[in-house]
Amino acid sequence: MRSRDLADRASITVRTLRHYHQIGLLEEPARSSNGYRDYNTYALVRVLRIRRLVELGFSLPQISTMLEGDDPPPSALFDALDEEYATQIENLTRQRELLSHLRRYEALPDLPPEIASFHNLLRHSGLTGRAAAVDRDHTLLLMHLIGSQGQGYLTAIYELLSHPHRASAAAAAMTAWADLDEESSREEMMTLADQITELFLPVLAELATQDLPEFPPPPEAWFRMHTTNYLSSAQRTVLDKVRSDLDDRNDESSTSEYP
């Protein structure tokens, strides 16, 4: 048999066959008078054994050892492979649960799953498809910047924003935010900033009452760098005013508590 014949009968590729030669799993046969490799049935049987062991999940170095003896491999080798498959099954089960979760809430597949149910409520409260996609992108960036320790805060914010008495106002503000562009007027930006501030004041007050773990915020320079690169100038203007107004309100609250 030539290389192609052997590969076809063993249901592998010629490239795989050559790889087996290169790593020493299969000896190269003598060449016929015309220069082609000439394989016999023993080579086919060895390749079938290799393919079977590969399908079971054994590594090529492990297979090399198995091919040299006639005794079953040690039990520890089976145990390790079984443990590896059990881990894979757990991971695949989690992935299926995640897909089911996203499907249940008709969520964008790359939306952080922690906020899928809240996004669904916001969409049913008027959040447009484009605004949902824009918010998805911003949320992915924020979750990356704040890290796993801060994700609980962001999830709690979405939960509070999606409450029935607040969801419509939140959806309207998020849609208006997504629609901001270079043609947005100063009046539109300031009006939206005031709306967002009034929306977030009670949310932050409620958030302060929740038992959430502390987390170190991202460095201001790092946060600014990414938001400057990603947000439009109109969105940056609104964000800066909202942050300033919230800081001012917080200072006023602190002053009133300590006359």
HELIX and SHEET records of a PDB file:
HELIX    1   1 SER A    3  ALA A   10  1                                   8    
HELIX    2   2 VAL A   14  GLN A   22  1                                   9    
HELIX    3   3 THR A   41  LEU A   56  1                                  16    
HELIX    4   4 LEU A   60  LEU A   67  1                                   8    
HELIX    5   5 SER A   75  ARG A  104  1                                  30    
HELIX    6   6 PRO A  113  ILE A  115  5                                   3    
HELIX    7   7 ALA A  116  ARG A  123  1                                   8    
HELIX    8   8 GLY A  129  LEU A  161  1                                  33    
HELIX    9   9 ALA A  167  ASP A  179  1                                  13    
HELIX   10  10 ARG A  186  ALA A  208  1                                  23    
HELIX   11  11 GLU A  220  TYR A  230  1                                  11    
HELIX   12  12 SER A  233  GLU A  257  1                                  25    
END                                                                             
